[in-house]
């Protein structure tokens, strides 16, 4: 049967800490590059599908409407509103 030694425990703990900081450093260096690549790929796909708004067609200060918004009836008419006033009986 093996016993755990202080030196083995310390080495394991040190290894975990070093691996954690190495991953943290790599993440700070590589993740921005990775996300920039993803964003440019997504942007090019949107341009191919025609989601890019043509800037040369729009004049400065001009308002453009792509589609008419749909209005739903938010308040339904359920009846007539009657003010209530309490009457005291004498």
C-alpha positions as CSV (number, residue, x, y, z in Angstrom):
1,X,0.0,0.0,0.0
2,X,1.3,3.4,-0.9
3,X,1.2,6.5,1.3
4,X,0.8,10.0,0.1
5,X,3.9,12.1,0.7
6,X,4.1,15.8,1.2
7,X,6.4,16.1,-1.7
8,X,4.0,14.3,-4.1
9,X,1.1,16.5,-2.8
10,X,3.1,19.7,-3.3
11,X,4.1,18.6,-6.8
12,X,0.5,17.8,-7.8
13,X,-0.7,21.1,-6.4
14,X,2.0,23.0,-8.2
15,X,1.2,21.2,-11.5
16,X,-2.5,22.2,-11.2
17,X,-1.6,25.8,-10.6
18,X,0.9,26.0,-13.5
19,X,-1.6,24.4,-15.9
20,X,-4.3,26.8,-14.8
21,X,-2.2,29.9,-15.4
22,X,-0.9,28.5,-18.8
23,X,-4.4,28.0,-20.0
24,X,-5.4,31.4,-18.7
25,X,-2.5,33.0,-20.7
26,X,-3.2,31.0,-23.8
27,X,-6.9,32.0,-23.5
28,X,-6.0,35.7,-23.3
29,X,-3.8,35.4,-26.4
30,X,-5.8,33.0,-28.6
31,X,-9.5,33.7,-27.9
32,X,-9.5,37.3,-29.3
33,X,-8.0,35.9,-32.5
34,X,-10.5,33.1,-32.6
35,X,-13.5,35.4,-32.1
36,X,-12.2,37.9,-34.7
37,X,-12.0,35.0,-37.2
38,X,-15.5,33.9,-36.3
39,X,-16.9,37.5,-36.6
40,X,-15.3,38.0,-40.1
41,X,-16.7,34.7,-41.3
42,X,-20.2,35.6,-40.0
43,X,-20.0,39.0,-41.6
44,X,-19.0,37.6,-45.0
45,X,-21.9,35.1,-44.8
46,X,-24.4,37.9,-44.0
47,X,-23.0,40.0,-47.0
48,X,-23.5,37.0,-49.3
49,X,-27.1,36.6,-48.1
50,X,-27.9,40.2,-48.8
51,X,-28.3,41.5,-45.3
52,X,-25.9,44.4,-45.9
53,X,-27.5,47.7,-46.3
54,X,-26.3,49.6,-49.3
55,X,-24.7,52.8,-48.0
56,X,-24.5,54.5,-51.4
57,X,-28.3,54.3,-51.8
58,X,-29.0,56.1,-48.5
59,X,-28.5,59.9,-48.3
60,X,-27.4,61.6,-45.1
61,X,-30.4,62.5,-42.9
62,X,-32.8,60.3,-44.9
63,X,-35.2,58.0,-43.0
64,X,-35.6,54.5,-44.4
65,X,-38.2,51.9,-43.4
66,X,-37.6,48.3,-44.4
67,X,-41.0,46.9,-43.5
68,X,-44.2,48.1,-41.9
69,X,-44.5,47.1,-38.3
70,X,-47.5,44.9,-37.4
71,X,-49.7,46.4,-34.7
72,X,-51.6,44.1,-32.4
73,X,-54.6,45.2,-30.5
74,X,-53.1,45.6,-27.0
75,X,-56.3,46.6,-25.2
76,X,-59.4,44.6,-25.7
77,X,-62.7,46.3,-25.3
78,X,-64.5,44.3,-22.6
79,X,-67.1,46.8,-21.5
80,X,-67.9,50.2,-20.3
81,X,-66.0,51.6,-17.3
82,X,-68.2,53.0,-14.6
83,X,-66.9,55.1,-11.8
84,X,-67.8,53.7,-8.4
85,X,-68.8,55.9,-5.6
86,X,-69.7,54.6,-2.2
87,X,-73.1,55.9,-0.9
88,X,-73.6,56.1,2.9
89,X,-77.0,55.1,4.3
90,X,-78.3,57.2,7.1
